[in-house]
Amino acid sequence: MDTFIIVLIVIVALLLGVVVLIQNPKGGGLAMGFQGSTQIGGVQRTADFLEKATWVLAIALFVLCLASASFYTTRVPSTDAPAPTDQPADTAPAQ
């Protein structure tokens, strides 16, 4: 299960990177190619889709990272185990 979540994290992170790189900080980006045709999927709709996709992917990445952290909890050593001693091990007598 943990491997599956890690694979999902990598896929979501790559998609998030692609979506962010497509956007232009001043409202251009992919939407700039659709300025002439605003009938079906206009500039505003493309920008809205990219913004929503960014938020959805960011939230998905956050949730997946929290889920993966639940699988990788470190175990605290039990106090019931005997403590190691610093006594030397018995050696055979020299002949």
N, C-alpha and C positions, 0 to 999 in steps of 0.2 A: 504494500500500500504506500509506503514511504517513497519508493521509486516512482510510482505513478504520480504522486503529488509533485515530486521534483521535476518530472518531465512537464507537467502542467505549468509549473512556475517558469520554466525556461521558455515554453511556447508563449505564455502570456507576456513575459518580459520582452520577447522579440516583437510580438505584435504591438505592444505599447511603444516600443522604440520606433517602429515603422510609422505608427499613427502620429506620434509627436514630430517626427522628422518631415512628414507630409505637410504639416501645418506651417503656416508662415506667421510670425509673431504679429504682423500688422494686418491680419485678416486675409492674406493672399493664399499662398500655398496651392493646394489642389484646386481650390475654389477659383483661382485666377483663370484657369483654363475654361471655365464655364460662364464667363462674363457675358458672352454673346447670346447664349441660349438659356434664358431664364424661364422657359415654359414648364418643363417637367421637373427637373432636379436643379433648381437654380443655385446661385452662389450662397444664399443664406441657408438653404437646406443642407448643402454640403458642409458648410462650416458648423452648423448645428450637429450634424451627424458625427463629424470628427471630434467635436467637443464632448458629446455624449459617449462616444467610443473611448475617449481618453479617460473619462471618469469611471466608466464601467471596468475597463482594464486595470486601472489603478486600484480600485476597490477589490477586484478579483485577485490581484497580486498580493495585496495586503492580507486578505483572508487566507489565501493559500500559504503564505509565509507563516501565519499564526498556526495553521493546521500542521505544517511541517515541524514547527517547533514543539508541538505536543508529542510528536513521535521521537524526538531526539532529546529527551530529558535525561539529565545525568543522574546516576544513582548515588546516593550517599551511602558510604560503607556502614554496615550494621555495627552497633556497639556491643552486640552479643558475641562477636568473634573474639578469640583470645588475642591479646596484643603480642606482636613479635618480640622476642627476647634478643638481647645482644650477646648471648652466651655462645662461645665457639662450639662448633660441632665436635663430637668425639672422633678422635683420630686413632688409627691403629698404632700400637707401640713400635718404635723403630727397632730393627734387629741388627 
